[in-house]
């Protein structure tokens, strides 16, 4: 995991999933934030003022890219 050298300064009430949504655009990256910040994992909700290291992540819609490559049949299989 590569770190960007950037940090997120928490506000009271922030959570890892909220930070992931704000920074990366999706809550699913909360696990990567937790892995990058093991000293903060025990906090469910931040009090404010904590610094969260932001790892560099490859953000992409690999599932959507794969779906785009899948060819759909011209007719439904039950009509053949």
C-alpha positions in Angstrom: 0.0 0.0 0.0 1.4 3.4 -1.0 0.8 6.4 1.1 0.0 9.8 -0.5 1.7 11.7 2.3 -1.7 13.4 2.8 -3.8 13.2 5.9 -7.4 13.8 6.6 -8.2 15.8 9.8 -11.2 14.4 11.4 -14.2 16.4 12.6 -16.3 15.2 15.6 -18.5 12.4 14.4 -16.4 11.2 11.5 -16.1 7.5 10.9 -13.8 5.5 8.5 -16.7 4.8 6.1 -17.6 8.5 6.0 -14.0 9.5 5.3 -13.8 6.8 2.6 -16.9 8.2 1.0 -15.6 11.8 1.2 -12.1 11.1 0.0 -12.5 8.2 -2.4 -16.1 8.5 -3.3 -17.2 5.1 -1.9 -17.6 3.7 1.6 -16.1 0.3 0.5 -12.6 1.8 0.9 -13.0 2.1 4.7 -11.0 -1.2 5.1 -8.0 0.3 3.3 -8.2 3.3 5.6 -8.3 1.1 8.6 -5.3 -0.9 7.4 -3.4 2.3 6.9 -4.3 3.5 10.3 -4.1 0.6 12.8 -3.6 2.9 15.8 -7.1 4.4 15.1 -9.1 1.2 14.4 -10.5 0.9 17.9 -12.3 4.3 17.6 -15.7 3.8 16.0 -16.5 7.5 15.9 -13.8 10.1 15.9 -13.8 12.9 18.5 -12.3 15.4 16.1 -8.7 16.5 15.5 -7.4 13.0 14.7 -5.2 12.7 11.6 -6.0 9.8 9.3 -3.3 8.8 6.8 -4.7 8.5 3.2 -3.2 5.7 1.2 -3.0 5.9 -2.6 -5.6 3.6 -4.0 -6.4 2.6 -7.5 -10.0 3.7 -7.8 -11.9 2.2 -10.7 -15.0 0.4 -11.7 -13.4 -2.9 -12.6 -16.8 -4.6 -12.3 -18.4 -2.1 -14.7 -15.5 -2.4 -17.1 -15.9 -6.2 -17.2 -19.6 -5.8 -17.7 -19.0 -3.6 -20.7 -16.9 -6.3 -22.3 -19.6 -8.9 -21.9 -21.7 -9.3 -25.0 -25.4 -9.6 -24.7 -27.2 -12.0 -27.0 -29.4 -10.6 -29.7 -32.4 -12.5 -28.4 -33.4 -14.0 -25.1 -32.3 -17.7 -24.8 -35.8 -18.9 -24.3 -36.9 -17.4 -27.7 -34.3 -19.4 -29.7 
